[in-house]
Amino acid sequence: SPPGLLLLTSFLLHVKEDRASPTRLVCDNRLIQKYIVEAKDMEKGVSQCQALPPLSCPAVLPLVDFTFQQWKSKSNETKRREILCDLALLVGAAAAAQGQVSNECGARQLSQLYRHANSFFLLLQTFSWEAGHWEPSCSPHSMEQTHITSIFLTYRQLVQGKLSFFFYDLAKVLCK
């Protein structure tokens, strides 16, 4: 089964029915570590692809850097929405890049990244602390890149950074 489907399935199997909370994903630190390793492996894999030309249409990628102090001051819902915006851009960038890459290795790696990022995107939409649902009206800080490897770098930084810290913050609330 595709890794993205596995991620979504494992998440959905561990969602509490009374409150949509990602208990296993959040409470079992080994899972986020697994996804960080997978992101690193995808980044390494695409760097080993031969002759990847620059993208003719630049990919619009989120700026995923943050300061720990700023991050701590945000509510979990604000963090979730911010990550959703970042993931929406990443999923779009991966999809657009897929249409521009004829290299089999690069296309395979982009397809994997797309599935993983989209699974996290779908997963984070399933729970919310505020009324209403996430609307795709956010405008995160972004940059344009023509190198395919930058899509993988951004994804790894997002998983290793914001997503990892977000799950850590949720664990403090949900895993008592």
DRENDO-1510 file (C-alpha; in Angstrom, 1 decimal, always signed):
<recs>
REC; n; res; u; v; w
REC; 1; SER; +0.0; +0.0; +0.0 .
REC; 2; PRO; +1.3; +3.5; -0.7 .
REC; 3; PRO; +2.9; +5.2; +2.3 .
REC; 4; GLY; +0.5; +8.2; +2.2 .
REC; 5; LEU; -2.4; +5.9; +2.4 .
REC; 6; LEU; -0.7; +4.0; +5.3 .
REC; 7; LEU; -0.2; +7.3; +7.1 .
REC; 8; LEU; -3.8; +8.3; +6.7 .
REC; 9; THR; -5.1; +4.9; +7.6 .
REC; 10; SER; -2.9; +4.6; +10.7 .
REC; 11; PHE; -4.0; +8.0; +11.8 .
REC; 12; LEU; -7.7; +7.4; +11.2 .
REC; 13; LEU; -7.6; +4.1; +13.1 .
REC; 14; HIS; -6.4; +6.0; +16.1 .
REC; 15; VAL; -8.7; +8.9; +16.1 .
REC; 16; LYS; -11.0; +9.0; +19.2 .
REC; 17; GLU; -14.7; +9.0; +18.1 .
REC; 18; ASP; -15.8; +11.5; +20.8 .
REC; 19; ARG; -13.2; +14.1; +19.9 .
REC; 20; ALA; -11.2; +14.1; +16.7 .
REC; 21; SER; -7.7; +13.9; +18.2 .
REC; 22; PRO; -4.7; +12.2; +16.6 .
REC; 23; THR; -3.9; +10.2; +19.7 .
REC; 24; ARG; -1.5; +7.6; +18.4 .
REC; 25; LEU; +0.3; +9.9; +15.9 .
REC; 26; VAL; +0.7; +12.5; +18.6 .
REC; 27; CYS; +1.3; +10.2; +21.7 .
REC; 28; ASP; +3.7; +7.8; +20.1 .
REC; 29; ASN; +6.8; +9.9; +19.3 .
REC; 30; ARG; +8.2; +7.0; +17.2 .
REC; 31; LEU; +5.7; +7.8; +14.4 .
REC; 32; ILE; +6.7; +11.4; +13.9 .
REC; 33; GLN; +10.3; +10.3; +14.0 .
REC; 34; LYS; +9.5; +7.7; +11.3 .
REC; 35; TYR; +8.0; +10.5; +9.1 .
REC; 36; ILE; +11.1; +12.6; +9.6 .
REC; 37; VAL; +13.3; +9.8; +8.5 .
REC; 38; GLU; +11.1; +9.2; +5.5 .
REC; 39; ALA; +11.3; +12.9; +4.6 .
REC; 40; LYS; +15.1; +12.8; +4.8 .
REC; 41; ASP; +15.1; +9.6; +2.7 .
REC; 42; MET; +12.9; +11.3; +0.0 .
REC; 43; GLU; +15.2; +14.3; +0.0 .
REC; 44; LYS; +18.3; +12.0; -0.3 .
REC; 45; GLY; +16.5; +10.0; -3.0 .
REC; 46; VAL; +15.7; +12.9; -5.3 .
REC; 47; SER; +19.3; +14.2; -4.9 .
REC; 48; GLN; +20.5; +10.9; -6.4 .
REC; 49; CYS; +18.3; +11.3; -9.5 .
REC; 50; GLN; +20.3; +12.0; -12.6 .
REC; 51; ALA; +19.9; +15.1; -14.9 .
REC; 52; LEU; +17.0; +16.8; -13.2 .
REC; 53; PRO; +16.6; +20.1; -15.1 .
REC; 54; PRO; +15.3; +23.2; -13.4 .
REC; 55; LEU; +11.5; +23.7; -13.4 .
REC; 56; SER; +10.3; +25.8; -16.3 .
REC; 57; CYS; +7.5; +27.1; -14.1 .
REC; 58; PRO; +8.9; +27.9; -10.6 .
REC; 59; ALA; +7.4; +26.0; -7.6 .
REC; 60; VAL; +5.8; +28.3; -5.0 .
REC; 61; LEU; +7.0; +27.0; -1.6 .
REC; 62; PRO; +6.1; +28.1; +1.9 .
REC; 63; LEU; +8.7; +29.6; +4.1 .
REC; 64; VAL; +8.6; +27.2; +7.0 .
REC; 65; ASP; +11.2; +28.7; +9.3 .
REC; 66; PHE; +10.0; +29.9; +12.6 .
REC; 67; THR; +11.4; +31.0; +16.0 .
REC; 68; PHE; +10.6; +28.9; +19.0 .
REC; 69; GLN; +9.4; +31.9; +21.0 .
REC; 70; GLN; +6.9; +32.9; +18.3 .
REC; 71; TRP; +5.7; +29.3; +18.0 .
REC; 72; LYS; +5.2; +28.9; +21.7 .
REC; 73; SER; +3.0; +32.0; +21.8 .
REC; 74; LYS; +0.5; +30.6; +19.2 .
REC; 75; SER; -2.6; +28.5; +20.0 .
REC; 76; ASN; -2.8; +24.9; +18.7 .
REC; 77; GLU; -5.5; +25.9; +16.3 .
REC; 78; THR; -3.3; +28.8; +14.9 .
REC; 79; LYS; -0.4; +26.3; +14.5 .
REC; 80; ARG; -2.7; +23.8; +12.8 .
REC; 81; ARG; -4.0; +26.4; +10.3 .
REC; 82; GLU; -0.4; +27.6; +9.6 .
REC; 83; ILE; +0.8; +24.1; +8.9 .
REC; 84; LEU; -2.3; +23.5; +6.7 .
REC; 85; CYS; -1.4; +26.6; +4.6 .
REC; 86; ASP; +2.2; +25.4; +4.3 .
REC; 87; LEU; +1.0; +21.9; +3.3 .
REC; 88; ALA; -1.4; +23.3; +0.8 .
REC; 89; LEU; +1.4; +25.1; -1.0 .
REC; 90; LEU; +3.7; +22.1; -0.8 .
REC; 91; VAL; +1.0; +19.8; -2.3 .
REC; 92; GLY; +0.4; +22.3; -5.1 .
REC; 93; ALA; +4.1; +22.7; -5.8 .
REC; 94; ALA; +4.6; +18.9; -5.9 .
REC; 95; ALA; +1.6; +18.5; -8.2 .
REC; 96; ALA; +2.8; +21.3; -10.5 .
REC; 97; ALA; +6.4; +19.9; -10.6 .
REC; 98; GLN; +5.1; +16.4; -11.4 .
REC; 99; GLY; +3.7; +17.8; -14.7 .
REC; 100; GLN; +7.1; +19.3; -15.6 .
REC; 101; VAL; +9.4; +16.3; -14.7 .
REC; 102; SER; +9.9; +13.6; -17.4 .
REC; 103; ASN; +12.8; +12.0; -15.5 .
REC; 104; GLU; +11.4; +8.7; -14.0 .
REC; 105; CYS; +13.4; +8.9; -10.8 .
REC; 106; GLY; +12.3; +12.5; -10.2 .
REC; 107; ALA; +8.7; +11.8; -11.0 .
REC; 108; ARG; +8.6; +8.8; -8.7 .
REC; 109; GLN; +10.1; +10.9; -5.8 .
REC; 110; LEU; +7.7; +13.7; -6.4 .
REC; 111; SER; +4.7; +11.3; -6.4 .
REC; 112; GLN; +5.8; +10.0; -3.1 .
REC; 113; LEU; +6.3; +13.5; -1.6 .
REC; 114; TYR; +2.9; +14.5; -3.0 .
REC; 115; ARG; +1.2; +11.5; -1.3 .
REC; 116; HIS; +2.9; +12.1; +2.1 .
REC; 117; ALA; +2.2; +15.8; +2.1 .
REC; 118; ASN; -1.4; +15.4; +1.0 .
REC; 119; SER; -1.9; +12.7; +3.7 .
REC; 120; PHE; -0.7; +15.1; +6.4 .
REC; 121; PHE; -2.9; +17.9; +4.8 .
REC; 122; LEU; -6.0; +15.6; +4.9 .
REC; 123; LEU; -5.2; +14.4; +8.4 .
REC; 124; LEU; -4.8; +17.9; +9.9 .
REC; 125; GLN; -8.2; +18.9; +8.5 .
REC; 126; THR; -9.9; +16.2; +10.5 .
REC; 127; PHE; -9.6; +17.9; +13.8 .
REC; 128; SER; -10.1; +21.4; +15.0 .
REC; 129; TRP; -10.5; +23.3; +18.3 .
REC; 130; GLU; -12.5; +26.1; +16.9 .
REC; 131; ALA; -15.9; +26.2; +15.2 .
REC; 132; GLY; -15.8; +26.0; +11.4 .
REC; 133; HIS; -13.5; +24.3; +9.0 .
REC; 134; TRP; -10.2; +25.3; +7.5 .
REC; 135; GLU; -10.7; +27.5; +4.4 .
REC; 136; PRO; -8.0; +27.7; +1.7 .
REC; 137; SER; -7.9; +31.5; +2.0 .
REC; 138; CYS; -4.5; +31.7; +3.8 .
REC; 139; SER; -1.6; +33.4; +2.3 .
REC; 140; PRO; +1.6; +32.0; +3.9 .
REC; 141; HIS; +4.9; +33.6; +3.3 .
REC; 142; SER; +6.3; +32.0; +0.2 .
REC; 143; MET; +9.2; +31.9; -2.3 .
REC; 144; GLU; +9.6; +30.6; -5.8 .
REC; 145; GLN; +12.1; +27.9; -6.6 .
REC; 146; THR; +13.2; +26.3; -9.8 .
REC; 147; HIS; +15.1; +23.4; -8.3 .
REC; 148; ILE; +13.1; +20.2; -7.6 .
REC; 149; THR; +15.3; +19.5; -4.6 .
REC; 150; SER; +14.0; +22.6; -2.8 .
REC; 151; ILE; +10.5; +21.1; -2.7 .
REC; 152; PHE; +11.9; +18.1; -0.7 .
REC; 153; LEU; +14.0; +20.4; +1.5 .
REC; 154; THR; +11.0; +22.4; +2.4 .
REC; 155; TYR; +8.9; +19.3; +3.1 .
REC; 156; ARG; +11.6; +17.9; +5.4 .
REC; 157; GLN; +12.0; +21.2; +7.2 .
REC; 158; LEU; +8.2; +21.3; +7.7 .
REC; 159; VAL; +8.0; +17.8; +9.1 .
REC; 160; GLN; +11.1; +18.2; +11.2 .
REC; 161; GLY; +10.1; +21.6; +12.5 .
REC; 162; LYS; +6.5; +22.8; +12.7 .
REC; 163; LEU; +4.8; +19.4; +12.4 .
REC; 164; SER; +7.1; +17.8; +15.0 .
REC; 165; PHE; +6.7; +20.7; +17.5 .
REC; 166; PHE; +3.0; +20.7; +16.8 .
REC; 167; PHE; +2.6; +17.0; +17.7 .
REC; 168; TYR; +4.8; +17.6; +20.7 .
REC; 169; ASP; +2.5; +20.4; +21.9 .
REC; 170; LEU; -0.6; +18.3; +21.2 .
REC; 171; ALA; +0.9; +15.4; +23.2 .
REC; 172; LYS; +1.1; +17.6; +26.3 .
REC; 173; VAL; -2.7; +18.1; +26.1 .
REC; 174; LEU; -3.9; +14.7; +24.7 .
REC; 175; CYS; -1.5; +12.1; +26.2 .
REC; 176; LYS; -1.9; +12.5; +29.9 .
</recs>
